[in-house]
Amino acid sequence: MSAGLSRDVPTTFERGGVYFDENETISNAAWDAIEYYHGTVALDHDYAASKGLPRSQNFPWDDTKGIYFLNGFHDLHCVKRIRRTMLQLRDGVPLTSPVSHSLHCLNSLRQDILCAADDTPLYTSYDHPGAVGFDQPRQCRSWEALEDWANERTACWRDINSGQHIDTLFRYRYCPEGSPYNEHIQAIFGEFEKGENASAFT
């Protein structure tokens, strides 16, 4: 893995938690708060080559870098997408993305599971033999450390106007304060909304 993070964070396998709360308002808020755009990074072409990565499309603000999407963040995007599709199908409301997108995500997650080949033995409960691993200690990589690594290499990407065909550049203009690219972006786009209501049209 490019970030080189080790398994040094003790945690437990959740029995429930906010992501599986009986109150769907709570669980929906928790899922909605998961942000996966941090995983879009701009890596120096030479660095990427040294890690054996394929050459990627150029970062629009610096052609010495390529755009990559970190796999863990793509997985988060996928589980959010699948969950949303399941709830929309359950509730009989129009889908915000085609089922084919969720099927792509399932296939992607299947491949990640096989690739990781996680060999953690999950215990079986005496009370509920079908329930495995609840509250079991685990050693995990630090997600916070991965986010920090990604944010230091941000590609300034946001999933604005999701599902709409817009100029790709609009999605790469959300650099953090102090970024060397902000002056160039400002010269092209002028003032625009960067907060929760970010859109290609504001």
GUVEX-244867 format. One record per atom (N, C-alpha, C): y negated, x, z negated; residue in one letter. Coordinates in Angstrom, 1 decimal, always signed. Each point is the difference from the previous one (the first is absolute). Layout:
<nodes>
- v u w res
- Y X Z A .
...
</nodes>
This chain:
<nodes>
- v u w res
- +1.2 +0.8 +0.0 M .
- -1.2 -0.8 +0.0 M .
- -1.2 +0.9 +0.0 M .
- -1.0 -0.4 +0.8 S .
- -1.2 +0.8 +0.2 S .
- -0.7 +0.3 -1.4 S .
- -0.1 -1.0 -0.8 A .
- -0.8 +0.1 -1.2 A .
- +0.8 +0.9 -1.1 A .
- +1.3 +0.1 +0.2 G .
- +0.8 +0.9 -0.9 G .
- +0.0 -0.5 -1.4 G .
- +0.1 -1.3 -0.2 L .
- +0.0 -0.6 -1.4 L .
- +1.4 +0.0 -0.6 L .
- +0.1 +0.4 -1.2 S .
- +1.3 +0.1 -0.7 S .
- +0.3 -1.3 -0.8 S .
- +1.2 -0.2 -0.4 R .
- +0.4 -1.2 -0.8 R .
- -0.3 +0.4 -1.4 R .
- -1.2 -0.3 -0.5 D .
- -0.3 +0.4 -1.4 D .
- -0.7 -1.1 -0.8 D .
- +0.1 -1.3 +0.5 V .
- -0.6 -1.1 -0.7 V .
- +1.0 -0.9 -0.5 V .
- +0.2 -0.1 -1.4 P .
- +1.0 -0.9 -0.5 P .
- -0.5 -1.4 +0.0 P .
- +0.8 -1.0 +0.4 T .
- -0.4 -1.4 +0.1 T .
- +1.3 -0.8 -0.2 T .
- -0.1 -1.3 +0.0 T .
- +1.2 -0.9 -0.1 T .
- +0.0 -1.0 +1.1 T .
- +1.2 -0.4 +0.3 F .
- +0.2 -1.0 +1.0 F .
- -0.4 -1.4 -0.5 F .
- -1.0 -0.6 +0.5 E .
- -0.6 -1.2 -0.6 E .
- +0.9 -1.2 +0.1 E .
- +0.1 -0.8 -1.1 R .
- +0.8 -1.2 +0.0 R .
- -0.9 -1.1 +0.7 R .
- -1.3 +0.0 -0.2 G .
- -0.8 -1.0 +0.6 G .
- -1.4 +0.6 +0.3 G .
- -0.9 -0.1 -0.9 G .
- -1.3 +0.6 +0.3 G .
- -0.9 -0.9 +0.8 G .
- -1.3 +0.5 +0.2 V .
- -0.9 -0.9 +0.7 V .
- +0.3 -0.3 +1.4 V .
- +0.8 +0.9 +0.7 Y .
- +0.4 -0.2 +1.4 Y .
- +1.1 -1.1 +0.1 Y .
- +0.6 -0.4 -1.1 F .
- +1.0 -1.0 +0.0 F .
- -0.2 -1.1 -1.1 F .
- -1.3 -0.2 -0.2 D .
- -0.4 -1.0 -1.1 D .
- +0.3 -1.4 +0.4 D .
- +0.4 -0.8 -1.0 E .
- +0.2 -1.4 +0.3 E .
- -1.2 -0.7 +0.4 E .
- -1.2 +0.4 -0.4 N .
- -1.3 -0.5 +0.4 N .
- -0.3 +0.7 +1.3 N .
- +0.1 -0.7 +1.1 E .
- -0.2 +0.5 +1.3 E .
- -1.4 +0.5 +0.3 E .
- -1.0 -0.5 -0.7 T .
- -1.4 +0.4 +0.1 T .
- +0.0 +1.5 -0.5 T .
- +0.7 +0.3 -1.1 I .
- +0.0 +1.4 -0.5 I .
- +0.7 +0.9 +1.0 I .
- +1.2 -0.4 +0.4 S .
- +0.7 +0.9 +0.9 S .
- -0.7 +0.2 +1.4 S .
- -0.6 -1.1 +0.5 N .
- -0.7 +0.1 +1.2 N .
- -1.2 +1.0 -0.1 N .
- -0.7 -0.1 -1.1 A .
- -1.1 +0.9 -0.3 A .
- +0.4 +1.5 +0.0 A .
- +1.2 +0.2 -0.7 A .
- +0.5 +1.3 -0.1 A .
- +0.4 +0.6 +1.4 A .
- +0.7 -0.8 +0.8 W .
- +0.4 +0.4 +1.3 W .
- -1.3 +0.2 +0.9 W .
- -0.9 -0.9 -0.1 D .
- -1.2 +0.2 +0.8 D .
- -0.8 +1.2 -0.3 D .
- +0.1 +0.5 -1.2 A .
- -0.8 +1.2 -0.5 A .
- +0.7 +1.3 +0.5 A .
- +1.2 -0.1 +0.5 I .
- +0.6 +1.2 +0.6 I .
- -0.7 +0.4 +1.3 I .
- -0.5 +1.2 +0.0 E .
- -0.8 +0.5 +1.2 E .
- +0.9 +1.1 +0.6 E .
- +0.3 -0.2 +1.3 Y .
- +0.8 +1.0 +0.7 Y .
- -0.8 +0.9 +1.0 Y .
- -1.3 -0.3 +0.1 Y .
- -0.8 +0.7 +1.0 Y .
- -0.2 +1.5 -0.4 Y .
- +0.1 +0.3 -1.3 H .
- -0.1 +1.3 -0.5 H .
- +0.9 +1.0 +0.7 H .
- +1.1 -0.6 +0.5 G .
- +1.1 +0.8 +0.6 G .
- -0.3 +0.5 +1.4 G .
- -1.1 -0.4 +0.6 T .
- -0.4 +0.5 +1.3 T .
- -0.8 +1.3 -0.1 T .
- +0.6 +1.1 +0.4 V .
- -0.6 +1.3 -0.3 V .
- -0.3 +0.8 +1.3 V .
- -1.0 +0.9 -0.1 A .
- -0.3 +0.9 +1.2 A .
- +0.4 +1.4 -0.4 A .
- +1.0 +0.5 +0.7 L .
- +0.6 +1.3 -0.3 L .
- -0.3 +1.0 +1.1 L .
- -0.4 +1.2 -0.4 D .
- -0.3 +1.0 +1.0 D .
- +1.2 +0.2 +0.9 D .
- -0.2 +0.2 +1.3 H .
- +1.1 +0.1 +0.9 H .
- +0.9 +1.2 -0.3 H .
- -0.6 +1.1 -0.4 D .
- +0.7 +1.2 -0.4 D .
- +0.9 -0.2 -1.2 D .
- -0.6 -0.7 -1.0 Y .
- +0.8 -0.4 -1.2 Y .
- +1.2 -0.8 +0.4 Y .
- -0.3 -1.1 +0.8 A .
- +1.1 -0.9 +0.4 A .
- +1.1 +0.8 +0.7 A .
- -0.4 +0.9 +0.9 A .
- +1.0 +0.7 +0.8 A .
- +0.8 +0.9 -1.0 A .
- -0.6 +0.6 -1.0 S .
- +0.7 +0.8 -1.0 S .
- +1.0 -0.7 -0.8 S .
- -0.1 -1.4 -0.1 K .
- +0.9 -0.8 -0.7 K .
- +1.0 -0.7 +1.0 K .
- +0.0 +0.4 +1.2 G .
- +0.9 -0.5 +1.0 G .
- -0.3 -1.5 +0.4 G .
- -1.2 -0.4 -0.2 L .
- -0.4 -1.4 +0.4 L .
- -0.4 -0.1 +1.5 L .
- +0.4 -1.1 +0.6 P .
- -0.5 -0.1 +1.4 P .
- -1.5 -0.1 +0.1 P .
- -0.5 +0.5 +1.1 R .
- -1.4 -0.1 +0.3 R .
- -0.4 -1.5 +0.0 R .
- -1.1 -0.3 -0.8 S .
- -0.5 -1.4 -0.1 S .
- -1.3 -0.2 +0.7 S .
- -0.4 -1.3 +0.2 Q .
- -1.2 -0.3 +0.6 Q .
- -1.2 +0.7 -0.8 Q .
- -1.0 +0.4 +0.7 N .
- -1.2 +0.6 -0.6 N .
- -0.7 -0.9 -0.9 N .
- -0.4 +0.6 -1.2 F .
- -1.0 -0.7 -0.9 F .
- -1.3 -0.1 +0.8 F .
- -0.6 -1.2 +0.1 P .
- -1.1 -0.2 +0.9 P .
- -1.3 +0.8 -0.4 P .
- -0.1 +0.4 -1.3 W .
- -1.2 +0.8 -0.4 W .
- +0.3 +1.5 +0.0 W .
- +1.2 +0.4 +0.2 D .
- +0.3 +1.5 +0.0 D .
- +1.2 +0.2 +0.8 D .
- -0.1 +0.6 +1.2 D .
- +1.2 +0.1 +0.9 D .
- +0.9 +1.2 -0.4 D .
- -0.3 +0.7 -1.1 T .
- +0.9 +1.0 -0.5 T .
- +1.0 -0.7 -0.9 T .
- -0.1 -1.3 -0.2 K .
- +0.9 -0.7 -0.9 K .
- +0.7 -1.1 +0.7 K .
- +1.2 -0.4 -0.5 G .
- +0.7 -1.1 +0.5 G .
- +0.2 -1.1 -1.1 G .
- +0.2 -1.3 +0.5 I .
- +0.2 -1.1 -1.0 I .
- +1.4 -0.2 -0.3 I .
- +0.3 -0.1 -1.3 Y .
- +1.4 -0.3 -0.4 Y .
- -0.1 -1.1 -1.1 Y .
- +1.1 -0.8 -0.1 F .
- +0.1 -1.0 -1.0 F .
- +1.2 +0.3 -0.9 F .
- -0.3 +0.3 -1.3 L .
- +1.0 +0.4 -0.9 L .
- +1.1 -1.1 -0.2 L .
- +1.2 +0.4 +0.1 N .
- +1.1 -1.0 +0.0 N .
- +0.1 -0.9 -1.2 N .
- -0.3 +0.5 -1.2 G .
- +0.0 -0.9 -1.2 G .
- -1.0 -1.1 +0.1 G .
- -1.2 +0.3 +0.6 F .
- -1.0 -1.0 +0.2 F .
- +0.4 -1.0 +1.1 F .
- +0.7 +0.5 +1.0 H .
- +0.5 -1.0 +1.0 H .
- +1.0 -0.9 -0.6 H .
- +0.9 +0.5 -0.9 D .
- +1.0 -0.8 -0.7 D .
- -0.7 -1.1 -0.8 D .
- -1.1 +0.4 -0.7 L .
- -0.8 -1.0 -0.8 L .
- -0.5 -1.1 +0.9 L .
- -0.6 +0.4 +1.2 H .
- -0.5 -0.9 +1.0 H .
- +1.1 -1.0 +0.3 H .
- +1.2 +0.6 +0.3 C .
- +1.2 -0.9 +0.4 C .
- +0.4 -1.0 -1.1 C .
- +0.1 +0.5 -1.2 V .
- +0.5 -1.0 -1.0 V .
- -1.1 -1.1 -0.2 V .
- -1.3 +0.4 +0.1 K .
- -1.0 -1.0 -0.1 K .
- +0.1 -1.0 +1.1 K .
- +0.2 +0.5 +1.2 R .
- +0.1 -0.9 +1.2 R .
- +1.2 -0.9 -0.1 R .
- +1.2 +0.5 -0.4 I .
- +1.2 -0.8 -0.1 I .
- -0.2 -1.1 -1.1 I .
- -0.6 +0.4 -1.1 R .
- -0.2 -1.0 -1.1 R .
- -1.0 -1.1 +0.5 R .
- -1.0 +0.4 +0.7 R .
- -1.0 -1.0 +0.4 R .
- +0.7 -1.0 +1.0 R .
- +0.8 +0.6 +0.9 T .
- +0.7 -0.9 +1.0 T .
- +0.9 -0.9 -0.7 T .
- +0.8 +0.5 -1.0 M .
- +0.9 -0.9 -0.7 M .
- -0.7 -1.1 -0.7 M .
- -1.1 +0.2 -0.7 L .
- -0.7 -1.0 -0.7 L .
- -0.6 -1.0 +1.0 L .
- -0.5 +0.5 +1.2 Q .
- -0.6 -0.9 +1.0 Q .
- +1.1 -0.9 +0.6 Q .
- +1.2 +0.5 +0.2 L .
- +1.1 -0.8 +0.5 L .
- +0.4 -1.0 -1.0 L .
- +0.1 +0.4 -1.3 R .
- +0.3 -0.9 -1.1 R .
- -0.9 -1.2 -0.1 R .
- -1.3 +0.4 +0.2 D .
- -1.1 -1.0 -0.2 D .
- -0.3 -0.8 +1.2 D .
- +0.6 +0.3 +1.2 G .
- -0.2 -0.7 +1.2 G .
- -1.4 +0.2 +0.5 G .
- -0.6 +1.1 -0.1 V .
- -1.4 +0.3 +0.5 V .
- +0.1 +0.9 +1.1 V .
- -1.0 +0.1 +0.9 P .
- +0.0 +0.9 +1.2 P .
- +0.2 +1.4 -0.5 P .
- +0.8 +0.8 +0.8 L .
- +0.2 +1.4 -0.3 L .
- -1.2 +0.8 +0.4 L .
- -0.4 +1.0 -0.8 T .
- -1.1 +0.8 +0.3 T .
- +0.4 +1.2 +0.9 T .
- +1.3 +0.2 +0.1 S .
- +0.6 +1.0 +0.9 S .
- +1.3 -0.5 +0.5 S .
- +0.4 +0.4 +1.2 P .
- +1.3 -0.5 +0.5 P .
- +1.2 +0.5 -0.8 P .
- +1.1 -0.8 +0.0 V .
- +1.2 +0.4 -0.7 V .
- +0.5 +1.3 +0.5 V .
- -0.3 +0.3 +1.3 S .
- +0.5 +1.3 +0.6 S .
- -0.6 +1.2 -0.8 S .
- -1.2 -0.2 -0.6 H .
- -0.6 +1.1 -0.8 H .
- +0.9 +0.3 -1.2 H .
- +0.4 -1.1 -0.7 S .
- +0.8 +0.1 -1.2 S .
- +1.4 +0.5 +0.3 S .
- +0.5 -0.3 +1.2 L .
- +1.3 +0.5 +0.4 L .
- -0.1 +1.5 +0.2 L .
- -1.1 +0.4 +0.6 H .
- -0.2 +1.5 +0.2 H .
- -0.1 +0.6 -1.3 H .
- -0.7 -0.6 -1.0 C .
- -0.1 +0.6 -1.3 C .
- +1.3 +0.1 -0.7 C .
- +0.8 -1.0 +0.1 L .
- +1.4 +0.0 -0.6 L .
- +0.8 +1.2 +0.6 L .
- -0.1 +0.2 +1.3 N .
- +0.8 +1.1 +0.6 N .
- -0.6 +1.3 -0.4 N .
- -1.3 +0.1 -0.2 S .
- -0.6 +1.2 -0.5 S .
- +0.4 +0.4 -1.4 S .
- +0.0 -1.1 -0.9 L .
- +0.5 +0.2 -1.4 L .
- +1.5 +0.4 +0.0 L .
- +0.8 -0.6 +0.8 R .
- +1.4 +0.3 +0.1 R .
- +0.2 +1.5 +0.3 R .
- -0.8 +0.5 +0.9 Q .
- +0.2 +1.4 +0.4 Q .
- -0.5 +0.9 -1.1 Q .
- -1.1 -0.4 -0.7 D .
- -0.5 +0.8 -1.1 D .
- +1.0 +0.1 -1.2 D .
- +0.7 -1.2 -0.3 I .
- +1.0 +0.0 -1.0 I .
- +1.2 +0.9 +0.3 I .
- +0.4 +0.0 +1.3 L .
- +1.1 +0.9 +0.4 L .
- -0.4 +1.4 -0.1 L .
- -1.3 +0.3 +0.4 C .
- -0.5 +1.4 +0.1 C .
- -0.1 +0.5 -1.5 C .
- -0.5 -0.8 -0.9 A .
- -0.2 +0.5 -1.4 A .
- +1.3 +0.2 -0.7 A .
- +1.0 -0.8 +0.4 A .
- +1.3 +0.0 -0.7 A .
- -0.1 +0.2 -1.5 A .
- -0.8 -0.9 -0.6 D .
- -0.2 +0.1 -1.5 D .
- +1.3 -0.2 -0.7 D .
- +0.4 +1.1 -0.8 D .
- +1.3 -0.1 -0.6 D .
- -0.1 -0.3 -1.5 D .
- -1.1 -0.7 -0.4 T .
- -0.2 -0.4 -1.4 T .
- +1.1 -1.0 -0.4 T .
- +0.9 +0.3 -1.0 P .
- +0.9 -1.1 -0.4 P .
- -0.7 -1.0 -0.9 P .
- +0.0 -1.3 +0.5 L .
- -0.6 -1.0 -0.8 L .
- +1.0 -0.7 -0.8 L .
- -0.3 -0.1 -1.3 Y .
- +1.0 -0.6 -0.9 Y .
- +0.1 -1.5 +0.2 Y .
- +1.2 -0.6 -0.4 T .
- +0.2 -1.4 +0.1 T .
- -0.1 -0.6 -1.4 T .
- -0.7 -1.1 -0.1 S .
- -0.2 -0.7 -1.3 S .
- +1.2 -0.7 -0.5 S .
- +0.4 +0.1 -1.3 Y .
- +1.0 -0.8 -0.6 Y .
- -0.3 -1.5 +0.1 Y .
- -1.2 -0.3 -0.3 D .
- -0.5 -1.4 +0.0 D .
- -0.1 -0.6 +1.4 D .
- -0.4 +0.8 +1.0 H .
- -0.2 -0.5 +1.3 H .
- +0.6 +1.1 +1.0 H .
- +1.3 -0.1 +0.2 P .
- +0.6 +1.1 +0.8 P .
- -0.6 +0.2 +1.4 P .
- -0.6 -1.1 +0.6 G .
- -0.6 +0.1 +1.3 G .
- -1.4 +0.7 +0.0 G .
- -0.6 +0.1 -1.2 A .
- -1.3 +0.6 -0.2 A .
- +0.2 +1.5 -0.2 A .
- -0.5 +0.8 +0.9 V .
- +0.2 +1.5 -0.2 V .
- -1.3 +0.7 -0.2 V .
- +0.0 +1.0 -0.9 G .
- -1.1 +0.9 -0.1 G .
- -1.2 -0.4 -0.8 G .
- +0.0 -1.3 -0.5 F .
- -1.2 -0.4 -0.7 F .
- -0.4 +0.9 -1.2 F .
- -1.2 +0.4 -0.1 D .
- -0.6 +0.8 -1.1 D .
- +0.7 +1.4 -0.1 D .
- +0.7 +0.4 +1.1 Q .
- +0.6 +1.3 +0.0 Q .
- -1.0 +1.1 +0.3 Q .
- +0.1 +1.1 -0.8 P .
- -0.9 +1.1 +0.3 P .
- +0.2 +0.6 +1.3 P .
- -1.0 +0.5 +0.7 R .
- +0.1 +0.6 +1.3 R .
- -1.0 +1.2 +0.0 R .
- +0.3 +0.9 +0.9 Q .
- -1.0 +1.1 +0.2 Q .
- -0.5 -0.2 +1.5 Q .
- -1.3 -0.1 +0.1 C .
- -0.6 -0.3 +1.2 C .
- -1.1 +1.0 +0.4 C .
- -0.3 +0.0 +1.3 R .
- -1.2 +0.8 +0.4 R .
- -1.3 -0.8 -0.5 R .
- -1.1 +0.7 -0.1 S .
- -1.2 -0.6 -0.4 S .
- -0.7 -0.6 +1.2 S .
- -0.1 -1.3 -0.1 W .
- -0.8 -0.7 +1.1 W .
- -1.4 +0.3 -0.1 W .
- -0.6 +0.2 -1.2 E .
- -1.4 +0.4 -0.1 E .
- -0.3 +1.3 +0.6 E .
- +1.0 +1.0 -0.2 A .
- -0.2 +1.3 +0.7 A .
- +0.0 -0.1 +1.5 A .
- +0.9 -0.9 +0.5 L .
- +0.1 -0.2 +1.4 L .
- -1.4 -0.6 +0.6 L .
- -0.5 -1.0 -0.8 E .
- -1.3 -0.6 +0.4 E .
- -1.1 +1.0 +0.0 E .
- +0.0 +0.9 -1.0 D .
- -1.0 +1.0 -0.1 D .
- +0.1 +1.0 +1.2 D .
- +1.2 +0.4 +0.4 W .
- +0.3 +0.9 +1.1 W .
- -0.5 -0.7 +1.3 W .
- +0.3 -1.3 +0.1 A .
- -0.4 -0.7 +1.2 A .
- -1.5 -0.2 +0.1 A .
- -0.6 -0.3 -1.1 N .
- -1.5 -0.3 +0.0 N .
- -0.8 +1.3 +0.3 N .
- +0.6 +1.2 -0.3 E .
- -0.6 +1.2 +0.3 E .
- +0.0 +0.3 +1.5 E .
- +0.9 -0.7 +0.7 R .
- +0.2 +0.2 +1.5 R .
- -0.2 -1.3 +0.7 R .
- -0.8 -0.9 -0.5 T .
- -0.2 -1.3 +0.5 T .
- -0.4 +0.0 +1.5 T .
- +0.6 -1.0 +0.8 A .
- -0.4 -0.2 +1.3 A .
- -1.1 -1.1 +0.1 A .
- -0.5 -0.4 -1.1 C .
- -1.1 -1.0 -0.1 C .
- +0.4 -1.4 +0.6 C .
- +1.3 -0.3 -0.1 W .
- +0.5 -1.2 +0.7 W .
- +0.1 -1.2 -0.9 W .
- -0.3 -1.2 +0.5 R .
- +0.1 -1.2 -0.7 R .
- +0.6 -1.0 +1.0 R .
- +0.9 -1.0 -0.5 D .
- +0.6 -0.9 +0.9 D .
- -0.9 -1.3 +0.2 D .
- -1.2 +0.3 +0.4 I .
- -0.9 -1.1 +0.3 I .
- +0.4 -0.8 +1.2 I .
- -0.3 -1.3 +0.0 N .
- +0.3 -0.9 +1.1 N .
- +1.4 +0.1 +0.4 N .
- +0.9 +0.0 -1.0 S .
- +1.4 +0.2 +0.2 S .
- +0.6 -1.0 +1.0 S .
- +0.7 +0.5 +1.0 G .
- +0.6 -0.9 +1.0 G .
- -0.9 -0.3 +1.2 G .
- -1.2 +0.4 -0.1 Q .
- -0.9 -0.2 +1.1 Q .
- -0.2 +1.3 +0.8 Q .
- -0.2 -0.2 +1.3 H .
- -0.2 +1.2 +0.9 H .
- -1.4 +0.4 -0.1 H .
- -0.3 +1.1 -0.7 I .
- -1.4 +0.5 -0.1 I .
- +0.0 +1.5 +0.4 I .
- -1.1 +0.5 +0.3 D .
- -0.2 +1.4 +0.2 D .
- +0.6 +0.8 -1.2 D .
- +0.9 +0.9 +0.2 T .
- +0.7 +0.7 -1.0 T .
- -1.0 +0.7 -0.9 T .
- -1.1 +0.5 +0.6 L .
- -1.0 +0.8 -0.8 L .
- -0.5 -0.8 -1.2 L .
- -0.1 -1.3 +0.1 F .
- -0.5 -0.8 -1.1 F .
- +0.9 +0.1 -1.2 F .
- +1.2 +0.4 +0.1 R .
- +0.9 +0.1 -1.1 R .
- +0.0 +1.4 -0.7 R .
- -0.7 +0.9 +0.7 Y .
- -0.1 +1.4 -0.5 Y .
- -1.4 +0.4 -0.5 Y .
- -0.7 -1.0 -0.5 R .
- -1.4 +0.4 -0.3 R .
- -0.3 -0.2 -1.5 R .
- +1.1 +0.0 -0.8 Y .
- -0.2 -0.3 -1.5 Y .
- +0.3 +1.3 -0.8 Y .
- -0.8 +1.0 +0.3 C .
- +0.1 +1.3 -0.7 C .
- -0.7 -0.2 -1.4 C .
- +0.6 +0.8 -0.9 P .
- -0.7 -0.1 -1.4 P .
- -1.3 +0.7 +0.0 P .
- -0.8 -0.3 -1.0 E .
- -1.3 +0.6 -0.2 E .
- +0.2 +1.5 -0.1 E .
- -0.9 +0.7 +0.7 G .
- +0.0 +1.4 +0.0 G .
- +0.9 +0.6 +1.2 G .
- +0.6 -0.9 +0.8 S .
- +0.8 +0.5 +1.1 S .
- -0.9 +0.7 +1.0 S .
- +0.5 +1.1 +0.6 P .
- -0.8 +0.6 +1.1 P .
- -0.1 -0.8 +1.2 P .
- +0.8 -1.1 +0.1 Y .
- +0.0 -0.8 +1.3 Y .
- -1.0 -1.2 -0.1 Y .
- -0.5 -0.2 -1.2 N .
- -0.8 -1.2 -0.2 N .
- -1.3 +0.0 +0.9 N .
- -0.6 +1.1 +0.1 E .
- -1.3 +0.0 +0.8 E .
- +0.3 -0.3 +1.5 E .
- +1.1 +0.5 +0.5 H .
- +0.4 -0.3 +1.4 H .
- +0.4 -1.5 +0.1 H .
- +0.7 -0.5 -0.9 I .
- +0.4 -1.5 +0.0 I .
- -1.2 -0.8 -0.1 I .
- -1.0 +0.3 -0.9 Q .
- -1.2 -0.7 -0.1 Q .
- -0.8 -0.1 +1.3 Q .
- +0.0 +1.2 +0.7 A .
- -0.8 +0.0 +1.2 A .
- +0.6 -0.9 +1.1 A .
- +1.3 -0.2 -0.1 I .
- +0.7 -0.9 +1.0 I .
- -0.1 -1.4 -0.4 I .
- +0.3 -0.4 -1.3 F .
- +0.1 -1.4 -0.4 F .
- -1.2 -0.5 -0.7 F .
- -0.9 +0.8 -0.5 G .
- -1.1 -0.4 -0.9 G .
- +0.6 -0.6 -1.3 G .
- -0.7 -0.9 -0.6 E .
- +0.4 -0.6 -1.3 E .
- +1.1 -1.0 +0.3 E .
- +1.1 +0.0 -0.9 F .
- +1.0 -1.0 +0.1 F .
- +0.7 -0.2 -1.3 F .
- +0.7 -1.1 -0.2 E .
- +0.6 -0.3 -1.3 E .
- +1.2 +0.8 -0.2 E .
- +0.1 +0.7 -1.2 K .
- +1.2 +0.8 -0.3 K .
- +0.8 -0.6 -1.2 K .
- -0.5 -1.0 -0.6 G .
- +0.7 -0.6 -1.1 G .
- +1.2 -0.9 +0.4 G .
- +0.3 -1.0 -0.9 E .
- +1.2 -0.8 +0.2 E .
- -0.2 -0.9 +1.2 E .
- -1.2 -0.2 +0.5 N .
- -0.2 -0.9 +1.1 N .
- -0.2 +0.8 +1.3 N .
- +0.5 +1.3 +0.0 A .
- -0.1 +0.8 +1.2 A .
- +0.6 -0.6 +1.2 A .
- -0.8 +0.1 +1.1 S .
- +0.5 -0.6 +1.3 S .
- -0.6 +0.8 +1.1 S .
- +0.6 -0.1 +1.2 A .
- -0.6 +0.6 +1.1 A .
- -1.3 -0.6 +0.5 A .
- -0.3 -1.2 -0.6 F .
- -1.1 -0.7 +0.5 F .
- -1.2 +0.0 -1.0 F .
- +0.1 +0.8 -1.1 T .
- -1.1 +0.1 -0.9 T .
- -0.5 +1.4 -0.2 T .
</nodes>
